[in-house]
Amino acid sequence: MLPGMTSVPLLYRVAVRALRRSAPLLALGGSKVARGIRGRRETADALVRWGRRERDTERPTVWFHAPSVGEGLQAGAVFGELVRLRPGLQVAFTHFSPSAEGLGDRLGADVSGYLPWDIGESVGPVLDALVPRLLAFTKTEVWPVLVDEASRRGIPVAIVGATVPHGAGRMKWPARATLRHTWGQLSAACANTPEDGDRLVELGVDRSAVHITGDPGIDSAALRVREADPTSPYVAPFLASGRPTVVAGSTWPADEDVLLPAWSAVRRTAPAALLVVAPHEPDSASVAALLERLRGLGLRAVTLGTVERRASVDAVDAVVVDRVGVLAHLYTVAEAAYVGGGFGYDGLHQVLEPAAAGVPVVFGPRHESARAAAHLMELGAGLAVADVVSLEVALRDWLIGPERRSRAKERALEYIGTHLGAARRTARVLDDLLVTAGLA
């Protein structure tokens, strides 16, 4: 390809530039879109400054990108293993969703921020400043201009934890036609399953670049659960109480519309039971609204911060989690878990964390793209429900059926144990790319 030329379709480039021109208007308000636009304003300059002023030129850098929190945790598991293989690596981490703000710091990245606009004048200078020896996307996303600019600089590009569910939008026109050349530029595609690998080839990835390495999200979930400290101020009060507890993670209002009336019914047969709810967006408005709904049902509801200050859950019926980063630890106090997303249209959220804690998990009917949920259902460690009544029955059965719960715990832990090691296998594939790129 001649200098200055690009394989990225014109329609895509025009659309991204039009979106960028609309950014000042789209940045108004408090929506996730607005937050993302505002966060993206200065990110390219910040990454360039770090690359020019703070990057250690004696140490190689790798750039990982993830769409949101779940994918970011997968990426963190992989680059953690890669750093263990190659001590001294510097990691740049970018994300797309506002939900992942601050995640890079928690994962130990050297620099992090929003993904710059996918146009040459934004991503080109970032690549030149970071000088990454490797660019790695996570799970689903590849960005055409960034891939094109990396390839023209001789930077190998990979995707890790790659999954392509049946019927995924990427398999359909126009995404398939728009991204085919981009997929074909990947040097490595680390897929979760052979079926994912076959679909990556259909998308345009060269068969020789596909590696079946498993889901690094399982390693990440297991690690977070192992890190739970039973003496921490947000875990110890629950353990001290000895009360049967259900932890509901990453809930949306559509989940809460089903969960809250189901929980009211559960308490009629299990009045001592305690509910912990972690909304997917734990901002002050969402937390306040959820507290109001719980109190409207006659429940004595407080925030997790209040539990910490009191060091007790006495005289409490429900707890609303008012921060991020603690959900995996809270699953360790649960007899049963509910995972949100299955009653909405954003997709089911992370079911691996409760499984890693040995906790049976319940979720809504829209779980088709969550392969782990299907596996847990097959093992008897997971259950899909359709409405308030079936959710009430499921939660009550988990709470008052110790033998059934014990079997589910064993099967959940067995599932996690037999699938560990994907992050390390993936890191080895990436390490081979670094060797090929001249980092012996």
Beta strands, then each sheet from edge to edge (+ up, - down):
strand 1: 61-66
strand 2: 90-95
strand 3: 111-114
strand 4: 132-138
strand 5: 157-162
strand 6: 188-191
strand 7: 210-212
strand 8: 245-251
strand 9: 274-279
strand 10: 301-303
strand 11: 318-320
strand 12: 336-339
strand 13: 361-363
strand 14: 382-384
sheet 1: 3+ 2+ 1+ 4+ 5+ 6+ 7+
sheet 2: 10+ 11+ 9+ 8+ 12+ 13+ 14+
end
